[in-house]
């Protein structure tokens, strides 16, 4: 398997970025393995789901970011789980954590959002973790799309743990408005859950029109990423994408 392109800025001002979406299960597993996987993928942006939310959650997330040569961009407990990490190449324009309406008896959900710049390119970023409840999940899918539109930027990379596969109505609702990066440019593995028995693609990276998808999938065999670390790190497999964003 050929590695995805490295991050770079082209002479014409366009940028190539690596993006990772990863459910880290509140860092309850092997955090050293988790950091190794993230660092080996060398992402510019990480869309995190199930970031730590309780005692010393900021310290835990900061420790993971530091071990992976990244910094915290937004989210965590303030978004009820979703978070964003980024490399120092990104210039932060603004961030916002959004709590979605609470359905009694169900887990609170939220969105971690940001607008960043890479050179002259402005980019919106959104991480989500949608509900296990089918009806609530569909409504949250609409809120996710509304929030992406509200960022009011030319290009957006978004994604996370949708808790359903491409055949589900919420996944389809999102994929009708955004590019499903894995479907556009398959690379690496497909199934993201579970690491010990991958059989469902419930995690995804999406992009708005105008973003060129260069490849997307689970980074099996990517340099520095071992199957042992993928199994030990958390109960999901990461989704890695490379995209090219045109100059303004």
Backbone as CSV, one residue per row, in Angstrom:
resi,resn,N_x,N_y,N_z,CA_x,CA_y,CA_z,C_x,C_y,C_z
1,UNK,0.843,-1.198,0.000,0.000,0.000,0.000,0.878,1.248,0.000
2,UNK,0.631,2.134,-0.935,1.386,3.372,-1.012,0.949,4.321,0.113
3,UNK,1.899,4.969,0.794,1.514,5.952,1.822,0.741,7.110,1.209
4,UNK,-0.107,7.733,1.998,-0.778,8.942,1.538,0.237,10.077,1.413
5,UNK,-0.076,11.069,0.593,0.873,12.188,0.416,1.167,12.900,1.732
6,UNK,2.376,13.396,1.854,2.749,14.196,3.010,2.107,15.573,2.931
7,UNK,1.968,16.207,4.077,1.444,17.567,4.127,2.413,18.522,3.436
8,UNK,1.852,19.481,2.716,2.719,20.456,2.055,1.872,21.611,1.514
9,UNK,2.551,22.686,1.217,1.938,23.809,0.517,2.572,23.896,-0.853
10,UNK,1.760,23.886,-1.891,2.249,23.909,-3.266,2.574,25.340,-3.697
11,UNK,3.387,25.494,-4.736,3.718,26.837,-5.223,2.494,27.676,-5.596
12,UNK,1.395,27.015,-6.002,0.193,27.772,-6.362,-0.648,28.174,-5.159
13,UNK,-0.196,27.829,-3.944,-0.919,28.205,-2.735,-1.892,27.164,-2.224
14,UNK,-2.134,26.102,-2.997,-2.979,25.014,-2.500,-2.233,24.239,-1.419
15,UNK,-2.977,23.560,-0.562,-2.340,22.814,0.518,-2.830,21.369,0.512
16,UNK,-1.915,20.460,0.844,-2.248,19.063,1.083,-2.209,18.844,2.588
17,UNK,-3.267,18.269,3.120,-3.383,18.029,4.556,-3.670,16.565,4.814
18,UNK,-3.187,16.095,5.952,-3.572,14.794,6.475,-4.530,15.003,7.642
19,UNK,-5.618,14.260,7.611,-6.659,14.352,8.637,-6.905,12.974,9.214
20,UNK,-7.072,12.909,10.530,-7.360,11.646,11.207,-8.629,11.807,12.024
21,UNK,-9.550,10.843,11.931,-10.718,10.796,12.811,-10.588,9.554,13.677
22,UNK,-10.768,9.729,15.009,-10.408,8.632,15.909,-11.256,8.696,17.183
23,UNK,-11.998,7.610,17.448,-12.694,7.452,18.729,-11.703,6.830,19.710
24,UNK,-11.328,7.579,20.754,-10.249,7.146,21.645,-10.751,6.577,22.978
25,UNK,-12.042,6.376,23.100,-12.652,5.716,24.254,-12.161,6.265,25.588
26,UNK,-12.150,7.580,25.685,-11.782,8.282,26.920,-10.385,7.924,27.413
27,UNK,-9.536,7.446,26.503,-8.157,7.083,26.849,-8.116,6.047,27.957
28,UNK,-9.034,5.078,27.881,-9.106,4.026,28.901,-8.287,2.795,28.533
29,UNK,-7.625,2.835,27.382,-6.867,1.680,26.917,-5.377,2.006,26.980
30,UNK,-4.606,1.518,26.032,-3.159,1.723,26.031,-2.852,3.084,25.411
31,UNK,-2.616,4.078,26.252,-2.421,5.439,25.738,-1.092,5.595,24.997
32,UNK,-0.102,4.781,25.337,1.155,4.831,24.584,0.938,4.341,23.155
33,UNK,0.180,3.244,23.007,-0.141,2.740,21.672,-0.967,3.764,20.902
34,UNK,-1.908,4.401,21.578,-2.748,5.419,20.943,-1.892,6.558,20.403
35,UNK,-0.975,7.049,21.214,-0.105,8.145,20.783,0.788,7.726,19.621
36,UNK,1.268,6.490,19.667,2.118,6.017,18.561,1.355,5.980,17.248
37,UNK,0.111,5.509,17.283,-0.698,5.457,16.060,-0.904,6.860,15.504
38,UNK,-1.312,7.775,16.361,-1.575,9.145,15.898,-0.306,9.778,15.345
39,UNK,0.784,9.661,16.068,2.037,10.293,15.641,2.522,9.714,14.316
40,UNK,2.388,8.389,14.140,2.845,7.755,12.900,2.063,8.256,11.694
41,UNK,0.805,8.614,11.893,-0.021,9.116,10.789,0.318,10.556,10.413
42,UNK,1.040,11.263,11.298,1.494,12.638,11.048,0.357,13.540,10.570
43,UNK,-0.756,13.595,11.323,-1.885,14.398,10.855,-1.698,15.886,11.133
44,UNK,-2.279,16.703,10.272,-2.391,18.134,10.543,-3.569,18.411,11.465
45,UNK,-4.601,17.576,11.351,-5.827,17.735,12.135,-6.285,16.366,12.617
46,UNK,-6.736,16.296,13.873,-7.321,15.068,14.399,-8.717,15.391,14.912
47,UNK,-9.707,14.668,14.370,-11.085,14.760,14.842,-11.255,13.654,15.877
48,UNK,-11.326,14.038,17.139,-11.379,13.073,18.238,-12.821,12.873,18.671
49,UNK,-13.175,11.634,19.000,-14.433,11.332,19.671,-14.118,10.595,20.982
50,UNK,-14.997,10.781,21.947,-14.823,10.215,23.292,-13.500,10.640,23.903
51,UNK,-13.207,11.928,23.807,-12.096,12.481,24.580,-12.455,12.401,26.066
52,UNK,-11.456,12.415,26.955,-11.766,12.398,28.390,-12.706,13.550,28.754
53,UNK,-13.657,13.280,29.664,-14.666,14.292,30.010,-14.758,14.569,31.504
54,UNK,-14.025,13.824,32.302,-14.214,13.954,33.746,-12.919,14.415,34.420
55,UNK,-12.571,13.891,35.549,-11.482,14.386,36.386,-10.193,14.591,35.576
56,UNK,-9.668,15.816,35.616,-8.426,16.184,34.942,-8.449,15.868,33.440
57,UNK,-9.592,16.083,32.823,-9.728,15.724,31.419,-8.805,16.544,30.526
58,UNK,-8.624,17.835,30.838,-7.734,18.655,30.015,-6.296,18.146,30.077
59,UNK,-5.867,17.773,31.258,-4.500,17.287,31.428,-4.284,15.997,30.634
60,UNK,-5.266,15.111,30.660,-5.141,13.844,29.925,-5.069,14.088,28.417
61,UNK,-5.947,14.944,27.924,-5.961,15.215,26.487,-4.689,15.942,26.059
62,UNK,-4.216,16.860,26.901,-2.978,17.577,26.594,-1.785,16.624,26.561
63,UNK,-1.788,15.644,27.446,-0.700,14.666,27.456,-0.678,13.857,26.165
64,UNK,-1.868,13.472,25.690,-1.943,12.738,24.426,-1.473,13.618,23.267
65,UNK,-1.930,14.856,23.232,-1.526,15.763,22.155,-0.015,15.942,22.135
66,UNK,0.562,16.147,23.301,2.008,16.351,23.373,2.775,15.119,22.899
67,UNK,2.302,13.935,23.279,2.974,12.696,22.876,2.893,12.477,21.379
68,UNK,1.888,13.049,20.737,1.713,12.898,19.285,2.219,14.111,18.513
69,UNK,2.921,15.036,19.191,3.455,16.250,18.570,2.348,17.145,18.029
70,UNK,1.255,17.255,18.808,0.122,18.089,18.445,-0.258,18.987,19.615
71,UNK,-1.243,19.851,19.401,-1.793,20.680,20.464,-3.312,20.567,20.439
72,UNK,-3.951,20.896,21.561,-5.407,20.901,21.619,-5.932,22.129,20.884
73,UNK,-6.888,21.910,20.000,-7.532,23.002,19.288,-8.835,23.388,19.972
74,UNK,-9.680,22.403,20.265,-10.943,22.691,20.953,-11.563,21.392,21.441
75,UNK,-12.629,21.532,22.227,-13.440,20.383,22.619,-12.965,19.644,23.843
76,UNK,-13.526,18.435,24.010,-13.331,17.643,25.218,-14.620,17.619,26.020
77,UNK,-14.524,17.822,27.308,-15.716,17.832,28.151,-16.675,18.948,27.756
78,UNK,-16.143,20.069,27.286,-16.983,21.207,26.917,-17.846,20.937,25.690
79,UNK,-17.503,19.905,24.917,-18.327,19.477,23.781,-18.940,18.104,24.028
80,UNK,-18.854,17.631,25.269,-19.378,16.327,25.668,-18.719,15.177,24.906
81,UNK,-17.416,15.331,24.644,-16.657,14.217,24.063,-15.878,14.513,22.808
82,UNK,-16.482,15.104,21.771,-15.694,15.440,20.587,-14.630,16.492,20.895
83,UNK,-13.497,16.387,20.211,-12.403,17.338,20.377,-11.649,17.446,19.063
84,UNK,-10.815,18.463,18.978,-9.961,18.677,17.815,-8.533,18.896,18.281
85,UNK,-7.594,18.218,17.629,-6.172,18.453,17.820,-5.600,18.951,16.499
86,UNK,-4.501,19.670,16.570,-3.877,20.154,15.338,-2.377,20.269,15.514
87,UNK,-1.679,20.342,14.384,-0.255,20.597,14.396,0.015,22.087,14.419
88,UNK,1.275,22.438,14.627,1.645,23.846,14.727,1.593,24.564,13.382
89,UNK,1.408,23.804,12.326,1.262,24.411,11.005,-0.038,25.219,10.897
90,UNK,-1.020,24.869,11.710,-2.330,25.532,11.650,-2.312,26.846,12.415
91,UNK,-2.944,27.847,11.837,-3.200,29.103,12.531,-4.675,29.132,12.907
92,UNK,-4.972,29.315,14.177,-6.343,29.226,14.669,-7.042,30.572,14.510
93,UNK,-8.177,30.545,13.832,-8.972,31.763,13.664,-10.057,31.849,14.731
94,UNK,-10.772,30.752,14.947,-11.779,30.726,16.009,-12.168,29.286,16.304
95,UNK,-12.712,29.074,17.491,-13.204,27.753,17.895,-14.543,27.916,18.600
96,UNK,-15.331,26.856,18.593,-16.610,26.858,19.317,-17.006,25.420,19.635
97,UNK,-17.354,25.176,20.896,-17.898,23.882,21.312,-19.411,24.021,21.417
98,UNK,-20.122,23.068,20.835,-21.577,23.152,20.726,-22.199,21.937,21.401
99,UNK,-23.067,22.156,22.375,-23.823,21.065,22.986,-25.152,20.922,22.264
100,UNK,-25.466,19.711,21.851,-26.723,19.455,21.157,-27.844,19.235,22.172
101,UNK,-29.101,19.390,21.763,-30.212,19.213,22.698,-30.172,17.856,23.395
102,UNK,-30.461,17.872,24.677,-30.424,16.648,25.480,-31.771,15.944,25.418
103,UNK,-31.752,14.668,25.060,-32.939,13.823,25.121,-32.919,13.097,26.459
104,UNK,-33.966,13.256,27.295,-33.962,12.600,28.611,-33.685,11.102,28.507
105,UNK,-32.774,10.648,29.329,-32.428,9.234,29.356,-31.319,8.838,28.413
106,UNK,-30.874,9.774,27.536,-29.805,9.482,26.601,-28.579,10.335,26.908
107,UNK,-27.455,9.921,26.392,-26.191,10.605,26.630,-26.164,11.945,25.916
108,UNK,-25.630,12.965,26.586,-25.500,14.287,25.966,-24.460,14.232,24.843
109,UNK,-24.764,14.839,23.724,-23.861,14.873,22.584,-23.489,16.312,22.246
110,UNK,-22.398,16.466,21.508,-21.967,17.802,21.126,-21.092,17.775,19.890
111,UNK,-20.658,18.956,19.481,-19.787,19.127,18.331,-18.601,19.994,18.744
112,UNK,-17.431,19.637,18.272,-16.252,20.474,18.437,-15.953,21.100,17.085
113,UNK,-15.872,22.432,17.028,-15.723,23.111,15.744,-14.596,24.134,15.803
114,UNK,-14.043,24.411,14.637,-12.991,25.424,14.540,-12.895,25.921,13.103
115,UNK,-12.317,27.092,12.954,-11.881,27.601,11.664,-10.385,27.862,11.783
116,UNK,-9.626,27.263,10.878,-8.166,27.393,10.915,-7.668,27.841,9.542
117,UNK,-6.414,28.263,9.514,-5.784,28.640,8.257,-4.472,27.882,8.090
118,UNK,-4.247,27.420,6.883,-2.971,26.836,6.489,-2.460,27.698,5.333
119,UNK,-1.500,28.554,5.612,-1.110,29.545,4.620,-2.285,30.456,4.338
120,UNK,-2.640,30.585,3.064,-3.771,31.437,2.713,-5.103,30.718,2.652
121,UNK,-5.121,29.424,2.977,-6.338,28.625,2.882,-7.078,28.629,4.214
122,UNK,-8.364,29.007,4.188,-9.210,28.954,5.383,-10.045,27.678,5.329
123,UNK,-10.144,27.032,6.479,-10.779,25.713,6.522,-11.589,25.561,7.806
124,UNK,-12.830,25.127,7.676,-13.631,24.755,8.832,-13.391,23.298,9.185
125,UNK,-13.479,22.981,10.466,-13.256,21.622,10.958,-14.329,21.305,12.000
126,UNK,-14.931,20.115,11.909,-15.973,19.711,12.857,-15.792,18.241,13.213
127,UNK,-15.822,17.941,14.516,-15.806,16.565,15.000,-17.130,16.268,15.686
128,UNK,-17.700,15.091,15.387,-18.985,14.714,15.966,-18.960,13.277,16.464
129,UNK,-19.879,12.976,17.360,-20.128,11.602,17.811,-21.635,11.490,17.992
130,UNK,-22.289,10.869,17.025,-23.749,10.873,17.000,-24.338,9.787,17.892
131,UNK,-25.620,9.933,18.161,-26.338,9.111,19.136,-26.453,7.645,18.720
132,UNK,-26.605,6.799,19.721,-26.929,5.389,19.490,-28.401,5.207,19.131
133,UNK,-29.223,6.193,19.484,-30.655,6.135,19.195,-30.915,6.584,17.759
134,UNK,-31.619,5.780,16.997,-31.778,6.019,15.560,-32.448,7.362,15.273
135,UNK,-33.524,7.674,15.965,-34.249,8.915,15.690,-33.436,10.133,16.102
136,UNK,-32.845,10.067,17.285,-32.030,11.191,17.739,-30.822,11.382,16.811
137,UNK,-30.241,10.275,16.367,-29.078,10.348,15.496,-29.418,11.083,14.195
138,UNK,-30.573,10.810,13.641,-30.976,11.461,12.395,-31.112,12.973,12.597
139,UNK,-31.714,13.377,13.710,-31.842,14.809,14.002,-30.469,15.438,14.207
140,UNK,-29.582,14.732,14.885,-28.237,15.260,15.100,-27.461,15.380,13.793
141,UNK,-27.723,14.454,12.857,-27.093,14.561,11.552,-27.454,15.864,10.853
142,UNK,-28.716,16.279,10.991,-29.137,17.559,10.428,-28.470,18.736,11.115
143,UNK,-28.332,18.672,12.443,-27.649,19.734,13.183,-26.175,19.824,12.810
144,UNK,-25.573,18.673,12.579,-24.178,18.602,12.135,-24.018,19.337,10.801
145,UNK,-24.906,19.076,9.860,-24.857,19.750,8.564,-25.132,21.250,8.699
146,UNK,-26.064,21.611,9.563,-26.371,23.029,9.775,-25.167,23.765,10.354
147,UNK,-24.481,23.122,11.278,-23.316,23.761,11.899,-22.193,23.945,10.882
148,UNK,-22.017,22.965,10.000,-21.004,23.085,8.948,-21.321,24.287,8.056
149,UNK,-22.585,24.417,7.666,-22.978,25.554,6.828,-22.775,26.877,7.556
150,UNK,-23.026,26.892,8.867,-22.927,28.125,9.652,-21.486,28.607,9.822
151,UNK,-20.502,27.728,9.578,-19.106,28.164,9.685,-18.772,29.223,8.637
152,UNK,-19.504,29.209,7.527,-19.376,30.247,6.503,-17.937,30.378,6.003
153,UNK,-17.360,29.247,5.631,-16.016,29.220,5.053,-16.071,28.442,3.742
154,UNK,-15.093,28.643,2.860,-15.164,27.986,1.548,-15.085,26.467,1.610
155,UNK,-14.341,25.932,2.585,-14.100,24.498,2.633,-14.197,24.007,4.074
156,UNK,-14.714,22.781,4.229,-14.847,22.172,5.554,-14.448,20.704,5.480
157,UNK,-13.700,20.265,6.495,-13.438,18.852,6.738,-14.171,18.491,8.020
158,UNK,-14.968,17.437,7.992,-15.776,17.081,9.147,-15.898,15.572,9.232
159,UNK,-16.264,15.090,10.395,-16.469,13.651,10.521,-16.471,13.206,11.952
160,UNK,-16.406,11.886,12.112,-16.409,11.325,13.441,-17.044,9.962,13.478
161,UNK,-17.565,9.631,14.644,-18.225,8.351,14.892,-19.719,8.563,14.682
162,UNK,-20.244,7.990,13.591,-21.658,8.184,13.265,-22.557,7.130,13.899
163,UNK,-21.975,6.076,14.448,-22.732,4.987,15.055,-23.686,4.296,14.078
164,UNK,-23.389,4.397,12.796,-24.075,3.612,11.771,-23.232,3.638,10.505
165,UNK,-23.460,2.648,9.638,-22.701,2.530,8.415,-23.300,3.296,7.256
166,UNK,-22.667,3.219,6.074,-23.111,3.979,4.903,-24.532,3.656,4.450
167,UNK,-25.054,2.508,4.860,-26.428,2.154,4.488,-27.464,2.845,5.370
168,UNK,-27.041,3.427,6.489,-27.961,4.062,7.425,-28.481,5.394,6.907
169,UNK,-29.659,5.780,7.357,-30.274,6.986,6.794,-29.562,8.259,7.227
170,UNK,-28.957,8.266,8.420,-28.215,9.455,8.840,-26.923,9.589,8.046
171,UNK,-26.199,8.492,7.890,-24.983,8.498,7.075,-25.325,8.964,5.657
172,UNK,-26.405,8.433,5.107,-26.813,8.819,3.749,-27.173,10.302,3.683
173,UNK,-27.828,10.784,4.724,-28.211,12.195,4.755,-26.974,13.093,4.679
174,UNK,-25.940,12.734,5.407,-24.710,13.516,5.403,-23.981,13.373,4.068
175,UNK,-23.916,12.138,3.557,-23.186,11.881,2.311,-23.880,12.503,1.096
176,UNK,-25.159,12.843,1.207,-25.835,13.536,0.115,-25.393,14.994,0.002
177,UNK,-24.896,15.551,1.109,-24.483,16.955,1.132,-22.967,17.129,1.096
178,UNK,-22.240,16.106,1.541,-20.784,16.188,1.631,-20.150,15.007,0.915
179,UNK,-18.892,15.134,0.572,-18.153,14.010,0.013,-17.796,13.027,1.131
180,UNK,-18.166,11.766,0.964,-17.705,10.699,1.847,-16.313,10.316,1.348
181,UNK,-15.285,10.736,2.064,-13.924,10.637,1.539,-13.528,9.205,1.216
182,UNK,-13.963,8.248,2.023,-13.625,6.848,1.755,-14.249,6.378,0.441
183,UNK,-15.487,6.771,0.181,-16.162,6.364,-1.050,-15.535,7.035,-2.273
184,UNK,-15.059,8.258,-2.109,-14.483,9.001,-3.226,-13.115,8.455,-3.609
185,UNK,-12.275,8.162,-2.607,-10.898,7.733,-2.896,-10.477,6.666,-1.893
186,UNK,-10.910,5.422,-2.093,-10.597,4.358,-1.133,-9.087,4.119,-1.026
187,UNK,-8.647,3.949,0.209,-7.240,3.675,0.512,-7.214,2.936,1.844
188,UNK,-6.282,2.025,2.017,-6.195,1.318,3.293,-7.415,0.455,3.546
189,UNK,-7.722,0.270,4.832,-8.847,-0.565,5.212,-10.163,0.184,5.217
190,UNK,-11.256,-0.566,5.303,-12.593,0.041,5.264,-13.277,0.024,6.622
191,UNK,-13.408,-1.138,7.261,-14.152,-1.264,8.521,-13.384,-0.614,9.666
192,UNK,-14.117,0.060,10.555,-13.493,0.780,11.669,-13.851,0.223,13.039
193,UNK,-14.775,-0.718,13.070,-15.213,-1.243,14.369,-15.512,-2.733,14.207
194,UNK,-14.934,-3.532,15.085,-13.977,-3.271,16.157,-12.573,-3.642,15.682
195,UNK,-11.507,-3.201,16.402,-10.153,-3.558,15.978,-9.901,-5.064,15.928
196,UNK,-10.499,-5.803,16.853,-10.273,-7.253,16.886,-11.104,-8.000,15.842
197,UNK,-12.188,-7.373,15.374,-13.067,-8.002,14.383,-13.684,-6.921,13.509
198,UNK,-12.886,-6.275,12.657,-13.411,-5.159,11.858,-14.501,-5.623,10.898
199,UNK,-15.712,-5.096,11.093,-16.804,-5.516,10.231,-17.814,-4.407,9.948
200,UNK,-17.627,-3.219,10.525,-18.548,-2.116,10.264,-17.770,-0.823,10.027
201,UNK,-18.230,-0.033,9.077,-17.634,1.292,8.852,-18.562,2.339,9.450
202,UNK,-18.355,2.630,10.723,-19.215,3.588,11.423,-18.497,4.908,11.708
203,UNK,-17.249,5.003,11.308,-16.468,6.229,11.468,-16.121,6.738,10.071
204,UNK,-16.150,8.051,9.873,-15.960,8.583,8.526,-15.396,9.988,8.565
205,UNK,-14.748,10.360,7.465,-14.305,11.730,7.219,-15.050,12.229,5.981
206,UNK,-15.582,13.441,6.082,-16.324,14.064,4.990,-15.655,15.381,4.606
207,UNK,-15.921,15.816,3.382,-15.383,17.085,2.901,-16.411,17.781,2.028
208,UNK,-16.393,19.091,2.057,-17.274,19.855,1.193,-16.775,19.795,-0.253
209,UNK,-17.662,20.139,-1.184,-17.284,20.186,-2.597,-16.141,21.184,-2.780
210,UNK,-15.258,20.863,-3.697,-14.102,21.718,-3.935,-12.837,21.207,-3.284
211,UNK,-12.992,20.358,-2.264,-11.847,19.698,-1.646,-11.540,18.439,-2.460
212,UNK,-10.305,18.277,-2.876,-9.907,17.085,-3.620,-9.461,16.007,-2.637
213,UNK,-10.121,14.876,-2.662,-9.782,13.768,-1.765,-8.737,12.896,-2.452
214,UNK,-7.598,12.718,-1.799,-6.485,11.974,-2.381,-6.446,10.526,-1.904
215,UNK,-7.116,10.241,-0.824,-7.159,8.882,-0.291,-7.737,8.898,1.105
216,UNK,-8.433,7.808,1.489,-9.054,7.763,2.804,-9.335,6.324,3.212
217,UNK,-8.974,5.988,4.450,-9.270,4.669,4.986,-8.507,4.406,6.272
218,UNK,-8.641,3.211,6.770,-7.932,2.793,7.977,-6.466,2.551,7.616
219,UNK,-5.523,3.124,8.378,-4.115,3.076,7.966,-3.401,1.761,8.285
220,UNK,-4.002,0.642,7.919,-3.325,-0.638,8.056,-2.055,-0.632,7.195
221,UNK,-0.927,-0.978,7.771,0.296,-1.054,6.998,0.977,0.273,6.747
222,UNK,0.392,1.357,7.217,1.054,2.653,7.081,2.333,2.630,7.910
223,UNK,3.419,3.229,7.422,4.678,3.195,8.175,4.520,3.660,9.617
224,UNK,4.959,2.815,10.544,4.878,3.140,11.963,3.596,2.725,12.653
225,UNK,2.590,2.310,11.891,1.313,1.868,12.464,1.287,0.342,12.465
226,UNK,1.245,-0.251,13.648,1.237,-1.711,13.750,-0.149,-2.204,14.117
227,UNK,-0.456,-3.426,13.727,-1.734,-4.024,14.097,-1.848,-4.155,15.613
228,UNK,-0.743,-4.437,16.287,-0.775,-4.563,17.744,-1.179,-3.252,18.387
229,UNK,-0.632,-2.140,17.911,-1.005,-0.839,18.469,-2.451,-0.495,18.149
230,UNK,-2.915,-0.809,16.942,-4.305,-0.523,16.594,-5.269,-1.283,17.497
231,UNK,-4.939,-2.515,17.832,-5.809,-3.306,18.711,-5.759,-2.808,20.151
232,UNK,-4.595,-2.325,20.572,-4.419,-1.945,21.973,-4.886,-0.529,22.279
233,UNK,-4.930,0.330,21.267,-5.113,1.760,21.506,-6.512,2.130,21.984
234,UNK,-7.545,1.527,21.387,-8.934,1.873,21.693,-9.832,0.851,21.010
235,UNK,-11.169,1.037,21.123,-12.084,0.042,20.552,-12.579,0.424,19.158
236,UNK,-11.975,1.432,18.541,-12.248,1.790,17.152,-10.933,1.825,16.393
237,UNK,-11.019,1.720,15.080,-9.871,1.963,14.223,-9.962,3.386,13.675
238,UNK,-8.826,4.041,13.468,-8.867,5.415,12.962,-9.146,5.467,11.473
239,UNK,-9.665,6.595,11.041,-9.833,6.881,9.617,-8.853,7.992,9.261
240,UNK,-8.012,7.724,8.275,-7.002,8.690,7.845,-7.325,9.146,6.429
241,UNK,-7.227,10.449,6.198,-7.497,10.989,4.864,-6.424,11.987,4.480
242,UNK,-6.131,12.045,3.208,-5.305,13.114,2.651,-6.168,13.890,1.671
243,UNK,-6.132,15.206,1.778,-6.958,16.057,0.934,-6.111,17.208,0.380
244,UNK,-6.506,17.710,-0.770,-5.891,18.911,-1.324,-6.937,20.004,-1.373
245,UNK,-6.592,21.146,-0.814,-7.527,22.279,-0.759,-6.982,23.390,-1.636
246,UNK,-7.761,23.879,-2.584,-7.246,24.876,-3.525,-6.950,26.207,-2.848
247,UNK,-6.068,26.929,-3.480,-5.772,28.287,-3.008,-6.995,29.175,-3.175
248,UNK,-7.129,30.165,-2.319,-8.295,31.061,-2.439,-8.236,31.897,-3.710
